[in-house]
Amino acid sequence: EDLFQIARGNGEPAALITVSRQPTGNTLRLEQAVLAMADTLRRDLPKGAHLDLVYDQAELVRASVASVRDAMLLGGVLVVGLLLVFLGHWRMTLLAGLSVPLTIAGTLTGLQLFGDSINLMSLGGLAVAVGLVIDDAVVVVENLDRRLRGVAEGDRADAIRGAVDDIFGPVTGSTFTTVVVFTPLAFLEGVVGQFFRSFALALAIAVLLSLVIAIFLVPSLADAWLGGAKREVASSASGWFASLERGYRRVSEVTLRHRLVGPFTAVVLVLVGIVTMRHVGSGFMPAMDEGGFILDYWTPTGTSLTETDRQLGIIESILRDDPAVQSYARRTGSELGFFATGPNTGDIAVLLKPRAEREASVFEVINRVRTAIETQAPAIRTEYPLILQDVLGDLAGSPEPVEIKVFHPDVRVAEAAATLIADSIASVPGLEDLFNGVQGDLPSLRISLDPVRVARLGITPEEAVQQARASLYGEPAGTVREADRLVPIRVRLADSVRYRHDVADRVPIIGPEGWAPLSMLGSVGDSADLSELSRENLRPMVVVTGAVDHTSTSLGAVVREIKSRLERFPLPPGVHYEFGGQYASQQESFRQLLVVLGFAAGAVLLVMVFQFGSLRGPLVILGAASLGLTGAALALLVTGVPFNVSSFMGLILLVGVVVKNGIIFLDAALRLHHGGLPEREALLEAGALRLRPILMTTLCTFAGLFPLSLGLGAGAEMQQPLAIAVIGGLLL
């Protein structure tokens, strides 16, 4: 049999086995089953054969779960520590802190009831929820702490009921605003919708459960636990907090006395936010160190399988010598998924050592492998998608970060234009793996048979073609039985004949009336045809592609520079181009998320109008919440994290979080105003009254998100932009 594909593992001939999980399957259980089966098969392997694991997604899942778990634990410890500082009473702190493990346990049960799984995104939702689910309990406990000071033992139950009645409305309303913020995500389409649905579901379930626990369980436990406890009459209301409260009151008096200060500050913040966003990089999905990558390669079109295999030996030696590479598996003539391709292309799945055993990130490893290949094997074109990025790109139909689709009715004109475009953008900073889209012509030997000449042999042209095909490619001629299998036999001409350039002179065509060499039966000539023809909506196109160096720039910055250069670039008549790839997916996702943000703001406004019965107060709260976007932009700029779909989700979450504080403040101000205080005094008193719970909930959210913002551990990069955006908005 002719060899059309080559598979190698760690430089040795291999048979590659890919095991895929069903949509409802469990990755960790599948891993256990596969490893158990592999152990069984190893005992029956022939001498010299061995089984090696090249890539195991369960390792990424296990490490990601561990990193999210650690972030949740660290966030929980920070939250409890903050509560103890503010409340100064361990029983009160325990009351509020108890809501975190109870909510997480209930959320896991809720995810199972809704048919969702424990995955990276649902766990990310739980990690984000650590700082949010305690908010309701904090407000309840803080009000209990304030109302129970100096209350006699017999009046404790009435004081607890009064404390809950005081904050039942604002706590319920603020919780529902957080939930309705994520409701529009149910209508989000595409990969982003599927990706963040688990995140939104986990967060919504957790926030609703935290409300139930705060309103019903915490007061009951307070009545039971605080009965005989000796408590300080003024815990955090004295000392440093009293000074903070006095300073806040003075600032508030100045702001209310000079009414233009507030609007002027808001305008300045909006302008700062607009300017900041222009300098923040943008991307599609967060770039994540998955511990491996795919190396796609192409040798020049028309390269034989043997020559391709020889050239790839250079790449294999580069990978073998890299200290961060643990193992690799190569397919030539096929690609990931074992789809058939040309003999000049394929891919290499590269598995890196665990993060603790290597100094370089996956992006640094890719950069040095790319540099080595460009130096030692310049004729080979390569690309380096991350494994998850490659899968998501294929699902979204946009695997390449940068795609410029060049259209013209004549594909040769489109190829010429694509070459010029690629040359004009080759020096764009951060643009890597640039390819002009011209695959090259496939050399061939074209033979046009003359029916009259063929008929002189007593056969038809179809029969002549069949004979030529059998001579060159072989004809099945039975099988030979081996000990464990049947080996097929194919009869064909020797390689020394069929690989010669004058093969047409040597292939005999035999008929009843005689024989003749193939070249005598028609015209023979060298030909070169298009090796690949791409169309979109029936329009011929050539696609210029490129990747982005995530260590130095962002997708948005690269595309912005490309657009700037192409605006000054004269195109041939009839040629036009469009941007595709991950950039197009990013723009579409941003449009959808912008609609989600608008619907979320509208839903939040409706909830507040229903709660307060007026429009003025809710509009002020929503306007103040929008200023948090400036803080998010500043945080992203300072940390150098691009604005992507994850940070966009952070902006949506930020609206709900900031509005919660506004609802708690406005409810207190309205109560005081209805009790007889003038509007200005009511605002001052409400600020002083709600300063501690608002400060506590804000800092608890900050503490819960802080571990995620560090981006430590496998998979942590997925939630890092969201955490940074929310923290920046809260700090402002």
N, C-alpha and C positions, 0 to 999 in steps of 0.2 A: 504494500500500500504506500502511496505517496504521503509524505509528511506535510500537513498544512498548518499545524499548530505545534508550538513548543511550550512546555510548562517546566519551570525550574523552581526549586525551593532552596534558598541559601546557597545558590550556585550549583546545585546538583539536580540531575533529571528527576522529575517528580510528577505525581498525579495529584492534582489539587482538588480538594473537596470543599464546597461551600455549603454551609448549613444556614438556612434562613428561618427566622421566627414567623409564625402566623400572626396576624394582627391582634388576636386575643391571647397570644401565648405569653409566657413569662420568661424573660431572658435568662435569669439566674437558674431557673429549673431546667431550661433547655441546655444550658452549659453543663449542669451536673449530669444530665442524661447523655450528652455527647461525649463527655470525658469518661464516663463509665463504659460506654460502647467502645471508645478508643482503647481503653485498658484491656477490654476483652479481645479486640482485634489484634493487639500487639503480640499476643501469645501465638497467633496463627500466621504471622507474617513470615515469608521466606527469609533465609539467611541474607543479611546485608541490607534488608529493607527496614525502615523505621518510620514512625509517625511523629511529626513535629507540629505544634500549634503555632500558626503564623499570626493570626489576629483573633482576638477574643473581645467582643463588645461588652461582655459581662464584666470585664475588668474596669472599663470606663464607667459602667453603671454602678458597680460596687464602690469605686472611688468617689463618684459624684454623690452618691447617697451618703457616704461617710463625710464628705466635705460639707454638704448641706446640714447634716445632723450636727456636726461640730459648730457650724454657724448658728444653728438654733440654740444649742446649749450655751454657747458664749453670749449670744444675745439675751437669753433668758437670765443668765447670771448678772449681766450688766443692768437689765431692767429691774431686777429685785434689789440690787445694790442702790440704784437711784431712788427707789421707793422708800427704802430704809432711811436714806439721807433726808428725804423730804418729810416723811411721816414721823420718824424718830421713835417708832413703836413696832416691835417685831411682829406682834399679833396682827396689827393692821396690814403690815407688809405681807404677811403670809396669806391674809384674806385676799388681797389683790393678786398676788403671785399665783395663787391656786388656780386662777382662771386659765392660765397658760396651758398646763398639762391637760386639764379637763377639756379645753377647747380643741387641742391637737388630737386627743384621743377620739373625741366626737367627730372631728372632721375626717379622720381616716375611715370611720364607719360610714359617714355620709358619702364619701367618694365611692366606697364599695356599693352602696345602695344605688347610686347614680350610674353604676357600670363603668366608672373610671378606674384607672390603675395608679399605682404608686410609681411615678416616673419623675424625671428631672424637673419638669415644669410644675407638676402638682406639689412636689417637695419644695420647689422654689416658692410657690404660693404660701406654703406653711411657714417657710423661713421668714418671708416678708410679714406674715400675719403675727409673728411673735411680738413685734412692737406695736401692732394695731389692736389685737384682741384684748390686751390688758387695759386699753383706753377706757372702756365703759366701766370696768371694775375700779379703775383709778378714780374716776369722777365720783362713783358711788361711795367708795371708801373715804375719799377726801371729804365729802359732804358729811358722812357719818362721823368722821373724826372731828369736824368742826362743830357739829350739832351735839355731840355727846360730851363735850368738855363741860365739866361742872354739873352735869345732870345727875340727879339723885337716882338710886338704884330702881325705885319704883316707877320712875318716869322714863326709863331707858327704852322700853318697847314703843312708847308714843314718839320718842325722839327719832328712833330708827324709821318708823313709818313716815314721819314728817320729812326726814332727810331723803327718803326714796321718792316721796311725792314731789319734792322740790325739783328733782333732776330727771324724773321719769320722761317728761316731754322732750327736753333737749337731748337726752341720751338716746332715746328711741329715734328721734328725727335725724340726729347726726349719724347714727348707725345705718339707717336706711339710705341716707345720701351716699354712703360708701358703697352700698350694695347696688344702687341704681346706676352708679358710675360704670359698673362692669356689665350691666345688662345688655347694652348695644353690642358687646363683643360676641354675643351669640349669633349675630348676623354677619360677622366678619368672614370673608371668603378666602380661599386659597390656603397655601401652606401656613401663613402667619395665623390665620383663624384657627386651624387645627392645632397649631403649636401652642398658642396661648389660651385655648379654651380650658385646658386642665388647670392652668394657673389661675384663671378667673374663677372657676368653679370652686377650687380649694379655698381661695381667699373669701369668696362670698359665704360659703358654708361656715368658715371659721368666724367671720364677723357676726353673723346672725346668732351662732351659738354663744359667742361672748356676751351678746346682749341678754340672752335668756339667763345665763349664769350670773351676770352682774345685777340684774333686776330681782331675780327670785332666790338664787342660792346664797349670794354674798350677804344680803341682809339677815337671812336666817342664821347663817354661821356667825355673824356679828353678834346677834342676840345671845347665842350659846357660848361663844368664846370670850366675849368681853365683859361677862358678868362680874367676875371677881377681880378683874385686873386693875392694878393701880396704874393710873395714867397721869402723865404730866399734863397740866392745864394748857400749857403753851409749848408745843413741841417745836415745829419749824417756824412758827409765827414769830418767834423771837430770834435775836441774834442776826445772823447774816440774811435771813429771809425778810426780817422786818426792815432792814436797810434797803434791800432790793425793792420791797414794796413801796417804801417812801420815795425812792428814786423813780420808780415807775409812775407814781402819782404826780410827781413834779413834771415829768415829761408829758404826761397826759394833759395836765392843766395848761401847759404852754401850747400844746397842739390844739386844744379846744379853744383857747383864747385867740390864737391866730389861725383862723379857719383856712387860710390859703396854704398853710404848711403841708397839710395832708395831700391836697390835689397836686401841688407842685412836686412833692416827693414821688407821688404815683407816676406823674408824667416823666420825671427823670429816670425812674426805674424801668419804665416801658422803653424809653430810648436806649438805655443801657442794655436791656435785653435784646433789642433789635440789632444793635451793633455787635453784641457778643455772639449771637447766633450766626452772624456772617463769618466769624472766625473759628467756629466749632466745626471740626470734621464730621462727616456723615458716612454711614455705612448701611448695610442691609441687616444681616444677622450678626450678633457678636462673634468675633473670632475666638475660637476656643482651642486650647491645647488638648487634643484628644489622644495624644501619645502615639500618633501615627499619621501617615498621609499616603495618598495615591500618587505615583509617578507615571503619568501618561506620556508615551513617547511615539515619535514618528521618524522613521528614516526616510530618505527621499523616495518619492513615488516610483514604483517599478523595481525597488530593491528586492532581491530574492530573500526567501526565508533564511537561507544559509548565511548570507551576508548580514542580514539584520541580526541574526543570532551572534555573529562574530563581533559586530559593533557593540551589542549590548553587554558583552563580556566586560567592556571598559566601565560601563555604568555599574555593573555588579561589583567590580573590584573597588569602585569608589564607595559604594554602600558598605561593603565588607570592611573597609579600612576606617569608616567613620566610628568614633568611640561611642556615639549616642545610639547607634542602630543595633537592635537586638536580633531581628530576623527580617527576611523579606521573601516574597513569592512573586514570580514573574510569569506572565502570560504573553506569548507572541503569536499573533494570528487570531487572538481572541481577547476579550476584555472582561472587566468585572461583570459578573453575571454570565460569563462564558458565551457571550454573543460573538458570532463569527465576524472577523474583520479581515482587512488585507494582510498579507504576509509582512508588511513593513510597519505594522503598528501593534500596540498592545498596552499593557500597564504593569506596574510593579506595586504591590501592596507592601508598604514599609512599616514595620512595627518598631517603635523606639523603646528604650529601656524605661523603667518606671521613673517618674519625675525626680524622686529622691536620689537616683543613681546617675543622673546626667545633669550637667551644668547648663546646657543650652536648652532653650525652648524649641518647640517644633518649628517655629518660624525661622529661628536662627539656624537650625539644622537644614531646613529647606534652602536657605540662602547660600550656605556653603556647599551643599550638594549641587545646586544650580551653577555656582561659579566653577566648580571642578569639572562639571560636564561641558560647560561652554569652552573650557580650556582644552580638555583632553578629547572630547568628541563633538566638535562644533557642527558636524553635519546632522546630528540628531536633534530634532525639535522636541522640547519637553514642556510639560505643565505639571503643577504640583497642588491639586486640590486636596483639602482636608477631607477625611472620610465622610463625616456627617454633612459637611458643606457640599460634597459631591452628590450625596443622596438627596439632600434638600433641593439642590440645583436641578437635578434630574426631575424631581417631582414637580417643581415649579416651571419646568421647561426652559430654564435659564441657567445652565451650569457655569457659564463664564462670567466673571465679575464685570468685565468690560466687553461689550459687543457693539460694533458699528456695522449695520447692515447696509451694504451698497447695492443699489438697484439700477439695472439698465436692461432693455430688451435683448441686447447682445451681451452675452456673458463675458466675451473677450474684452469688451469695453469696460464692463464692471470690474474685471480683474485688473486692468490697467489703472483704473481709478482707485481701487483698493490698495494697490501697491504704492501709489502716490500718497494716499492718506496715511498709510502706515509709516512711510518715510518722514512725513511731516510731524508725526506725534512720537517718533521713536525716542526723543530726548526728554519726554515729559517725566519729571521727577516722580519716582515711586511706581512707574509703570514697568511691569516685568512680563516676561514670556510673550512679547508682542509677536503676532503672526498676521501676515497680510491677507490670509484667507485663500491664497492661490495654492491649490493642492498639487499642481503640476500635471502634465499629461502622462497618460499611461502608455508606454511604448508597446506596440503589438505588430504582428506580421499578418497583413490582410491578404487573403487569397480569394479572388473572384472566379468561380468555376464557369467554364464555357459549356453549356448544355450539349452542344454539338460534339465537342471533343469527348465529353464524358460518355455520350451515347455510343461512340465507336467501340467502347469497351463492353457494351451490352448492359450497363447499369444506369441508374438514375443519379442525379446530383445528390439527393438525400442519402443514397447508399454510399456514395463516395465520401460524404462528410462523416458518416458513421464509421467507415473504415479508418479515416484519418484520426478521428477522436479515439478510437480503440488503440491505435498505434501509439499515440502520444500520451494518453491518460490511462490506458489499460482497459481490460475487459475481464469481468469476474470469471474465474475458471475453477470454481469449487472451493473446498476447504481442506485443511489438514488438522487432524485431531491431535491435540496435545493432552497432557495429563489433566489439566484443569480447565481447558477451553478449546474452542475451535478457531483456528487461524485462517482467515480468508486468503485466497490466492488470486492475484490479478496479473494477467499477462500483458506486457507492453514492450515497446522497444527499449533498448538499453539507454541509460542516461547519456552515454557517449555519443549517441545518435540524436536523440530528441532535444538535447540542449545546444546543438550546433546552430550557428547562424544560417547555414544553408540547409536546414532541416527539410524544407519543401522539396529540395532536389533528391532527398534520400527516402522519403516516405512512399512506399509503393502502394498503388491503388490497383486492385486485381478484379477483373471481370471475366465473363465467359469468353469474350473475344480477345483476351490478352491482358497486359498490364502496362502501366506507365507511371513515372514519378509524378507526384502531386503538382509540381511546378509546370508540367507539360499540359495540364488540364485547364489552365486558366492563367490569369495574370497574378503575379506575386509582387508585393511591395511593402516597405516599412510604413507604419502608420502610428500616429500618436493622437489619441482621443482624450477628452476630459475624463479624469479619473473620478470626479465627483461633481454632481450638478445639484445645487440647492435652490429651492423655490419657496416663496412665501406668498400665499394668496395668488398662486399661478405666476408670480413675478420672479424671473431669474435674479439671484442675488449672490454676492460674495460677502462673507462675514469676516471682518477684521476683529481679532480677539486679543485680550490681554488680561493679566492678573495685576493685583495690587500688593505692594510690599507693606504689610500691616505694621512692621516695626518702625516705619518712617513716615507714613502718610495714611490717608483714608480714601475710600472709594469716591466720596463726593469731591474731594480736592483734586483727584486725578481726572475725573470726568469734567470738572469745571475748567481745568487747564486744557483738556482736549477740545472742549467746545470753543474756548477762546481762540485756539489755533485754527480750528476748522472754519470759524466765521471769516477768517482772512484768507482762506484757501480757495482758489478758483477751481470749480469742478467742471469736467467736460460737459458739453451739451447733452441733456437727457439723463444725466446721472443725478440721483438724489440718495440721501442716506437717512437712516433712523437709528436711534440708540436702543439696544436690547439688553439681554443678559440680566445680571443681578441688579444693575442700576435701574433698569426698567421695572423690575420686581419691587425694588425699594421705593420708587416713585409711586407705583400703584398701591403699595402697602401704606405709604404715608398718606395718600389721598383717602384711603379707607379709614385709617386711624384718625385723621382729621375730622371726618364725618362722625366717627364714634365719639371723639372729644366734644363735638358740637352737641350731639344728642345727649351725652352725659351731662354737660352743663345745663341743657334745657331741662332734663329730668330732675337734676338737683334743685334747679330754680322752682320747679313745680312742687317738689316736696316741701321746700321752705315756705313758699307762698301758702300752701295748704296748712302748714303748721302755725305760721304767724298771722295769716289773714291779711297781709299787705304785701306790696311789691318793693317798697323803698328799701327796707332793711335787707331782704334777700339779695337785691341787686348790689348793694354795698358789699355784702359778704362775698358774692361771686366775683366782683371786681377786685377785691383784696386778694382772693385766691389766685386770680390770674397773674398777680404780681409775683407769685411764687415761681412762675415760669422763668423769670429773670434769674432767680437764685439757682434754678436747675441748670440754666445755660452757663452761668458763671462756674458752677461746680464741675460741669463737663469740660469747660475750657481749662480750668486749673489742673484737673487730673489728666487731661489729654485723652479722655475717652470719647470716641465718636458718638454722634447722635444717630441712633439706629432704632429699630422697632422695639427693642427692650427699653431704651430710655424714653421712647414715646409712651410706652405703657406706664412708665414712671410718672410722666406728666398727667396721664389720665387718673392714676391713683392719687397723685398730689392734689388734684381738685377735691376729691372726697375727703382727704385727710385735713386739708386746710379749712374746708367748709365746716368740719366738725367743731373746730375751735370757735369759729364765728358764731355757730348756732348756740353753743354754750354761753358765750358772752352776751349775745343779743337777747336770749331768753331771760338772763338775769337783769339786764338793763330794762327790759319791758316790765318785768315784775316790779322792780323798784319804782319805775315811772308811774305805773298803775297804782302803786301804794302811796303816791302823793309827792314823790320827789320831783323837782324840776328835771327837764331833759338832760341838762349839762351835769347836774349832780348825780343823776341816775347812771350816766355813762361812767363817771369817775368811780362811783361806788361799785358798779358792776365789774369794772376793770380790776379793782383791788380785791373784790370778792372771788373772782374767777381766775386771778393770776396764778395761784398755786396749782389748781387742777389743769389749766391750759399748759403751764410750764411743765408739769409732770407728764402729761400725755405726749407733749411734743418731744421731750427728752427721752421718754420710753420708746417712742417710735424711732428716734435717732439711734438709741442704743441697740434696738432690735435689728436695725438695718446696717449698723456699722460693720459687723463681721462680713456681711455680704459685699459691702463696698470695697473691702480689701482685695476681693477676687482671689483668695487663697484656696488651693485645692482644685481637684479635677472638676470640670463643669461649672466652677464658680463664675467664670467669665460671662455665662449666660444671664445671671441676675445682677452682675456688678453695675452695668449702666443704669438699670432701674433704681437700684439702691442709691447710687450717687445723685441721680436726678431728684429723688424724693428728699434726700438729706439736704441738698442745696436749697430746694424750695422751702423746707421747714426752717432752715437757719435764717433765711431772709425774712 
